[in-house]
Amino acid sequence: MGRRKVYFTEEQFETLYQFVSEKVDSIVETSVQFQDSEVLNEWEDLLDVHSVLEEANKWVLCNEEED
């Protein structure tokens, strides 16, 4: 699997992270509500993206000059 490097401003990252987190929360709630784990399987790629964003949210920010 290849890798891509993407740069966001802090505001862009926070917006994306919040959007994905809210969508994942909704997916998990739906899965629990209907007791259907298949819902999670259908959204596996987005759950993976959320995991990556969660990890990236822990990292130290770099200044543009440090690129």
LINLINKA-V605862 format. One line per field, one symbol per residue. ss: DSSP state (h for helix, s for strand, l for the rest). psi: psi as a letter, one per 30 degrees, with the letter a starting at -180 (. if undefined). burial: 1 if it has 9 or more other C-alpha atoms within 8 Angstrom, else 0. A space follows every 10 residues. Layout:
ss: ???
psi: ???
burial: ???
This chain:
ss: lllllllllh hhhhhhhhhh hhhhhhhhhh hhhllllhhh hhlhhhhhhh hhhhhhllll lllhhhl
psi: kllkkkklle eeeeeeeeee eeeeeeeeee eeeghjffee efgeeeeeee eeeeeffflk kkleff.
burial: 0000000000 0010001001 1001001101 1100010011 0010011001 0011000000 0000000
